Amino acid sequence: MAYPAQRIEITGIDVNSVEKDPSFATAYAFYMQLSETPNEAWTLAFSEEWKAIIAARKLQLDVVGDRLRCIVSEGDDLRRVVQFAYEFVDRINQRVPYYCAQLEERERREQAYQREVEERIAQIRTRLQALVEETEQQQAA
């Protein structure tokens, strides 16, 4: 299966989506609209690249369907948070081809493994069938 290098854009900020978040005492969340729901490769890129960022641990971003959920503290500089989100989404868009290739390689390995398993099953069946036939011949004699 080919994994397309999807390009996602932030298309807006849902100002009415602000809600209290239970992460910590002063945590709040809001949503940013994405151009579409990210595919598996884009979501993998997002997840892996997010894990690699140490400086952003105060901020939390999550993909939820076709939206980006931002968890902030009430005192955070929202302009910086929003700018970071735009930059991070752009970074993901640049990295997606790498993750598409990774997913395709993983799928190729899984298919090769499955073919190997099926071949071994067929070999065991053949050996069992030969054993059954041998046993039947011995019992008939």
C-alpha positions as CSV (number, residue, x, y, z in Angstrom):
1,M,0.0,0.0,0.0
2,A,1.3,3.4,-0.9
3,Y,1.2,6.0,1.8
4,P,0.6,9.5,0.3
5,A,2.7,12.4,1.7
6,Q,-0.3,14.3,2.9
7,R,0.1,18.0,3.6
8,I,-2.0,19.4,6.5
9,E,-2.6,23.0,7.2
10,I,-4.0,24.8,10.2
11,T,-7.0,26.6,8.8
12,G,-8.2,28.5,11.9
13,I,-8.5,28.7,15.6
14,D,-11.8,27.8,17.3
15,V,-12.1,30.5,19.9
16,N,-15.3,29.0,21.3
17,S,-13.6,25.7,22.0
18,V,-11.7,26.8,25.1
19,E,-12.2,24.4,28.0
20,K,-10.7,23.5,31.3
21,D,-8.2,20.7,31.1
22,P,-7.4,18.4,34.0
23,S,-3.7,18.1,33.2
24,F,-2.7,20.6,35.9
25,A,-4.4,23.4,38.0
26,T,-4.1,26.2,35.4
27,A,-4.4,24.1,32.3
28,Y,-6.8,25.0,29.5
29,A,-7.3,23.6,26.1
30,F,-8.4,25.0,22.8
31,Y,-8.6,23.6,19.2
32,M,-7.1,24.7,15.9
33,Q,-8.9,23.4,12.8
34,L,-6.8,21.4,10.4
35,S,-7.4,21.3,6.6
36,E,-8.4,17.6,6.9
37,T,-8.1,14.5,9.1
38,P,-4.4,13.4,9.0
39,N,-3.6,10.0,7.6
40,E,-1.5,7.3,9.4
41,A,1.8,8.6,8.1
42,W,1.1,12.2,9.1
43,T,-0.1,11.1,12.5
44,L,3.0,8.9,13.0
45,A,5.3,11.8,12.0
46,F,3.5,14.1,14.4
47,S,3.8,11.6,17.3
48,E,7.4,10.8,16.7
49,E,8.5,14.4,16.1
50,W,6.6,15.5,19.2
51,K,8.5,12.9,21.3
52,A,11.8,14.4,20.0
53,I,11.0,17.9,21.3
54,I,12.2,18.5,24.8
55,A,11.8,22.3,24.9
56,A,8.1,22.1,24.3
57,R,7.2,19.9,27.2
58,K,5.3,22.7,28.9
59,L,3.0,22.8,25.8
60,Q,1.0,19.8,24.8
61,L,-0.4,19.3,21.3
62,D,-2.6,16.4,20.2
63,V,-4.2,15.5,16.9
64,V,-8.0,14.9,17.5
65,G,-9.7,14.0,14.2
66,D,-9.3,17.0,12.0
67,R,-8.3,19.4,14.8
68,L,-5.2,20.1,16.8
69,R,-5.8,20.3,20.6
70,C,-3.5,22.7,22.4
71,I,-3.2,22.5,26.2
72,V,-1.8,25.7,27.7
73,S,-1.5,27.4,31.0
74,E,-3.7,30.4,31.6
75,G,-0.6,32.6,31.7
76,D,1.0,31.3,28.5
77,D,1.8,33.7,25.7
78,L,-0.9,32.5,23.3
79,R,0.7,34.2,20.3
80,R,3.9,32.1,20.8
81,V,1.8,28.9,21.3
82,V,-0.2,29.5,18.1
83,Q,3.0,30.4,16.2
84,F,4.7,27.2,17.5
85,A,1.7,25.1,16.4
86,Y,1.9,26.5,12.9
87,E,5.7,25.9,12.7
88,F,5.3,22.4,14.1
89,V,2.6,21.5,11.6
90,D,4.9,22.8,8.8
91,R,7.8,20.7,10.2
92,I,5.6,17.6,10.2
93,N,4.6,18.3,6.6
94,Q,8.3,18.3,5.7
95,R,9.0,15.1,7.5
96,V,5.9,13.1,6.3
97,P,7.7,11.6,3.2
98,Y,10.2,9.9,5.5
99,Y,7.4,8.4,7.6
100,C,5.6,7.3,4.5
101,A,8.7,5.4,3.4
102,Q,9.0,3.9,6.9
103,L,5.4,2.7,6.9
104,E,5.8,1.2,3.4
105,E,8.9,-0.6,4.5
106,R,7.2,-1.9,7.6
107,E,4.3,-3.2,5.5
108,R,6.7,-4.9,3.1
109,R,8.4,-6.7,6.0
110,E,5.0,-7.7,7.5
111,Q,3.9,-9.1,4.1
112,A,7.2,-11.0,3.7
113,Y,6.8,-12.4,7.2
114,Q,3.2,-13.4,6.4
115,R,4.3,-15.2,3.2
116,E,7.0,-17.0,5.2
117,V,4.5,-18.1,7.8
118,E,2.1,-19.4,5.1
119,E,4.9,-21.3,3.4
120,R,5.8,-23.0,6.7
121,I,2.2,-23.8,7.4
122,A,2.0,-25.5,3.9
123,Q,5.2,-27.4,4.6
124,I,3.8,-28.7,8.0
125,R,0.5,-29.7,6.4
126,T,2.4,-31.6,3.7
127,R,4.5,-33.4,6.3
128,L,1.4,-34.2,8.3
129,Q,-0.5,-35.5,5.3
130,A,2.5,-37.8,4.5
131,L,2.4,-39.0,8.1
132,V,-1.4,-39.6,7.9
133,E,-0.9,-41.6,4.6
134,E,1.9,-43.6,6.1
135,T,-0.1,-44.4,9.2
136,E,-3.1,-45.4,7.1
137,Q,-0.9,-47.8,5.0
138,Q,0.6,-49.3,8.2
139,Q,-2.9,-49.9,9.6
140,A,-4.1,-51.4,6.4
141,A,-1.3,-53.9,6.3
